[in-house]
Amino acid sequence: MFLPASHSILTHGLRYNLQLKVKKKFLSLPNQKDYQYANELAYKLAVSELAEIDDVGQLCLKSGAQLKLVGSQEVIVLEFLNKSHQIRLPDIDVSLTDSDEPVPLRDKLLILHYLRRATGSSLTNKIITFRELPEGANYFPNFSQRVIKPLVDSFSWKPQRLLDAAFELGGYKTDYGDAAVTINAFSRLAITLVLWQGDDEFAPRGNALFSSTISDYLSTEDITVLCETITWRLVKTLREIDKSPS
C-alpha cells in the first residue's frame, strides 16, 4: 500500500519496514511528524550506499554523468532539471556547479538515488503511464493527488501556459493532448506532462508519460517525488512569469 504523501516523502524511495539499516546499525523510524529528520536520515543512508561503490567511473557511465578531477578531488557532474550539479568525493557533498544556492534535500536524494540505481539503459520509444510502473496501479491515487491535480488546477484554464513555464526548466513541446511538455530531469530520464483543457461535456484532465526504462533509474516512489517536484516548480515559474512586467 502506498504511504500518504507526507509519509512517502519521508521514505523517499526507500523501503522501510520499521527500521533502517545503516552500516550494520539499525535506526528506528522517527516520529511521523519529524519529516526533516527522516529526510536527513534517508540522505545519510543514500550517502553511505554511494560511498561503498568502488567503480565510480562505471557509475557515471551508466547514469550519463561525468567524472572530473578538480584539483586533487574527484567530482561527479550531472544535469538535474536544467541545472548543473556536482557531487564531491569522497564526502558525497551535493551542490550546484555554478552557484552557492543551497540544493534542496529532496533534490539531493533524487540525485543520489538516480546515480545509485542507474543501469545504463537507453531511453526507448515505448511510452508508459504511471499505472504501468511497478506497483503503479496501487500508488496512482496518491500520485494523482500530488501531481496531476495541481497540474490541472494550475494550467488547464490555458494549457499553452504550460509550455511557457516548462521552457524555464529546459522543457520542450511534444504532441499529446491540448498541450504537452517533455522535461529531461536527468540525461537518461524524461518526464512528459500532458493536459486536456476540457469542455462543457468533459472536465479538464492531465497525465504523465515516461519511457519504459524509467524504473531502471528511479523507484516508483522516487518517480512520484520527481514529478511532484517538477509540477510545483512549473507552478512557481508560472506565478513568476505572471508577476514579471510585460
C-alpha positions as CSV (number, residue, x, y, z in Angstrom):
1,M,0.0,0.0,0.0
2,F,1.4,3.4,-0.9
3,L,2.0,5.7,2.0
4,P,0.3,9.1,2.3
5,A,2.1,12.0,0.7
6,S,3.9,13.1,3.8
7,H,5.0,9.6,4.7
8,S,6.2,8.8,1.2
9,I,8.4,11.9,1.3
10,L,9.9,10.5,4.5
11,T,10.8,7.2,2.9
12,H,11.6,8.9,-0.4
13,G,12.1,5.8,-2.4
14,L,13.4,3.6,0.4
15,R,11.7,0.5,1.6
16,Y,11.2,0.9,5.4
17,N,9.7,-1.8,7.5
18,L,10.0,-0.1,10.8
19,Q,13.8,0.2,10.8
20,L,16.6,1.4,8.6
21,K,19.9,-0.3,8.3
22,V,22.9,2.0,8.1
23,K,26.3,0.4,8.3
24,K,25.1,-2.6,10.1
25,K,23.3,-0.5,12.7
26,F,19.5,-0.2,12.9
27,L,17.9,3.1,13.4
28,S,14.2,3.4,14.4
29,L,11.9,5.2,12.1
30,P,11.4,8.7,13.5
31,N,8.2,10.3,14.7
32,Q,6.0,10.7,11.7
33,K,5.8,14.4,12.3
34,D,9.5,14.9,12.2
35,Y,9.8,14.9,8.4
36,Q,13.0,16.8,8.1
37,Y,14.8,14.4,10.4
38,A,13.5,11.4,8.4
39,N,14.7,13.0,5.1
40,E,18.1,13.6,6.6
41,L,18.2,10.0,7.7
42,A,17.3,8.8,4.2
43,Y,20.0,11.1,2.8
44,K,22.6,9.7,5.2
45,L,21.7,6.2,4.0
46,A,22.0,7.2,0.4
47,V,25.4,8.8,1.0
48,S,26.5,5.6,2.8
49,E,25.4,3.4,-0.1
50,L,27.1,5.6,-2.7
51,A,30.3,5.7,-0.7
52,E,30.6,1.9,-0.9
53,I,30.7,1.9,-4.7
54,D,34.2,1.1,-5.9
55,D,33.9,1.9,-9.6
56,V,32.7,5.5,-9.8
57,G,33.6,5.7,-13.4
58,Q,31.2,2.9,-14.3
59,L,28.5,4.6,-12.2
60,C,29.0,7.7,-14.2
61,L,28.9,5.8,-17.5
62,K,25.6,4.2,-16.5
63,S,24.0,7.4,-15.4
64,G,25.3,9.8,-18.1
65,A,27.2,11.8,-15.5
66,Q,30.8,12.9,-15.9
67,L,33.7,12.2,-13.6
68,K,36.1,15.1,-13.3
69,L,39.3,15.9,-11.4
70,V,39.1,19.4,-9.7
71,G,42.5,20.0,-8.1
72,S,43.2,16.7,-6.3
73,Q,39.5,15.9,-5.7
74,E,37.2,13.7,-7.9
75,V,33.9,15.3,-8.7
76,I,30.8,13.8,-10.3
77,V,29.0,16.3,-12.5
78,L,25.4,15.8,-13.9
79,E,22.4,17.8,-15.0
80,F,19.3,17.8,-13.0
81,L,16.3,19.9,-14.1
82,N,18.3,22.1,-16.3
83,K,21.0,22.9,-13.7
84,S,24.5,21.5,-13.4
85,H,25.1,19.7,-10.1
86,Q,28.3,18.3,-8.6
87,I,29.0,15.6,-6.1
88,R,32.4,16.0,-4.4
89,L,34.1,12.7,-3.5
90,P,34.7,11.1,-1.1
91,D,32.4,13.2,1.1
92,I,29.4,12.9,-1.3
93,D,28.7,16.6,-1.0
94,V,26.0,17.6,-3.4
95,S,25.9,21.3,-4.6
96,L,25.2,23.4,-7.7
97,T,28.2,23.7,-10.0
98,D,27.9,27.4,-10.7
99,S,26.0,28.8,-7.7
100,D,26.2,28.9,-3.9
101,E,22.4,28.5,-3.7
102,P,21.7,25.5,-1.5
103,V,20.3,22.3,-3.1
104,P,17.0,21.2,-1.5
105,L,17.3,18.0,0.4
106,R,14.7,16.2,-1.8
107,D,16.8,17.1,-4.9
108,K,19.9,15.7,-3.3
109,L,18.1,12.4,-2.5
110,L,16.8,12.2,-6.1
111,I,20.2,12.8,-7.5
112,L,21.9,10.2,-5.3
113,H,19.1,7.6,-5.9
114,Y,19.4,8.2,-9.6
115,L,23.2,7.6,-9.6
116,R,22.9,4.6,-7.4
117,R,20.1,2.9,-9.4
118,A,21.2,3.7,-12.9
119,T,21.6,0.7,-15.2
120,G,22.8,2.5,-18.3
121,S,19.7,1.5,-20.4
122,S,18.8,3.9,-23.2
123,L,15.5,5.9,-23.5
124,T,13.1,4.0,-25.6
125,N,10.2,5.0,-27.8
126,K,7.9,2.8,-25.8
127,I,5.8,5.2,-23.6
128,I,4.1,4.1,-20.4
129,T,1.9,5.7,-17.8
130,F,2.3,5.8,-14.1
131,R,-0.1,2.8,-13.7
132,E,2.3,0.7,-15.6
133,L,5.2,1.2,-13.3
134,P,5.9,-1.4,-10.6
135,E,3.0,-1.1,-8.1
136,G,1.9,2.0,-10.0
137,A,-1.8,1.0,-10.1
138,N,-1.8,0.9,-6.3
139,Y,0.1,4.1,-6.0
140,F,-1.8,6.0,-8.6
141,P,-4.4,7.7,-6.3
142,N,-1.6,9.3,-4.3
143,F,0.3,10.2,-7.5
144,S,-2.8,11.8,-8.9
145,Q,-3.4,13.9,-5.9
146,R,0.2,15.1,-5.6
147,V,1.0,15.6,-9.3
148,I,-2.0,15.5,-11.7
149,K,-4.4,17.6,-9.6
150,P,-2.1,20.6,-9.0
151,L,-1.0,20.4,-12.7
152,V,-4.7,20.5,-13.9
153,D,-5.7,23.2,-11.3
154,S,-2.9,25.5,-12.3
155,F,-2.7,25.1,-16.1
156,S,-6.0,23.6,-17.5
157,W,-7.6,27.1,-17.9
158,K,-4.9,27.9,-20.5
159,P,-2.8,24.8,-21.3
160,Q,-0.4,26.7,-23.5
161,R,1.0,28.4,-20.4
162,L,2.4,25.1,-19.5
163,L,4.8,25.5,-22.4
164,D,6.0,28.9,-21.1
165,A,6.7,27.6,-17.7
166,A,8.4,24.4,-18.9
167,F,10.8,26.3,-21.1
168,E,12.4,27.6,-17.9
169,L,13.2,24.0,-16.8
170,G,14.6,23.1,-20.2
171,G,11.3,21.6,-21.4
172,Y,10.1,21.4,-24.9
173,K,6.7,20.9,-26.6
174,T,5.5,17.4,-27.5
175,D,2.4,16.3,-29.4
176,Y,0.0,15.0,-26.9
177,G,-3.4,16.3,-25.7
178,D,-4.1,20.1,-25.9
179,A,-0.7,20.8,-24.5
180,A,2.3,18.7,-23.5
181,V,5.9,19.2,-22.5
182,T,8.8,16.9,-22.0
183,I,11.4,17.7,-19.4
184,N,14.7,15.9,-19.2
185,A,15.0,15.6,-15.4
186,F,18.3,13.7,-15.9
187,S,20.2,12.9,-19.0
188,R,18.6,9.5,-19.2
189,L,15.3,10.2,-17.6
190,A,12.5,12.2,-19.2
191,I,9.0,13.2,-17.9
192,T,6.2,14.2,-20.2
193,L,3.3,16.1,-18.8
194,V,0.0,16.2,-20.8
195,L,-3.1,18.5,-20.4
196,W,-6.5,18.3,-21.9
197,Q,-8.4,21.6,-21.4
198,G,-11.9,20.1,-21.2
199,D,-15.2,21.5,-22.3
200,D,-18.9,21.5,-21.4
201,E,-19.0,17.7,-21.5
202,F,-15.6,16.7,-20.1
203,A,-13.7,18.0,-17.2
204,P,-10.1,19.1,-17.8
205,R,-7.6,16.3,-17.1
206,G,-3.9,15.6,-17.2
207,N,-1.4,12.7,-17.3
208,A,2.3,11.9,-17.0
209,L,4.1,9.7,-19.5
210,F,7.5,8.0,-19.2
211,S,10.0,6.0,-21.2
212,S,9.6,2.3,-20.4
213,T,13.1,2.3,-19.0
214,I,12.4,4.9,-16.2
215,S,12.4,2.2,-13.5
216,D,16.0,1.4,-14.4
217,Y,16.8,4.8,-12.9
218,L,14.3,5.6,-10.1
219,S,11.9,3.7,-7.9
220,T,8.2,4.3,-8.2
221,E,8.2,6.3,-5.0
222,D,11.1,8.5,-6.3
223,I,9.3,9.0,-9.6
224,T,6.3,10.4,-7.7
225,V,8.6,12.8,-5.8
226,L,10.3,13.9,-9.0
227,C,7.0,14.5,-10.8
228,E,5.7,16.4,-7.8
229,T,8.9,18.5,-7.7
230,I,8.6,19.3,-11.4
231,T,4.9,20.2,-11.1
232,W,5.3,22.7,-8.3
233,R,8.3,24.3,-9.9
234,L,6.2,24.7,-13.0
235,V,3.5,26.4,-10.9
236,K,6.1,28.6,-9.2
237,T,7.6,29.6,-12.6
238,L,4.1,30.4,-13.9
239,R,3.5,32.7,-11.0
240,E,6.9,34.4,-11.5
241,I,6.1,34.9,-15.2
242,D,2.7,36.4,-14.4
243,K,4.3,38.8,-11.9
244,S,7.0,40.0,-14.3
245,P,6.5,43.2,-16.3
246,S,5.1,42.5,-19.7
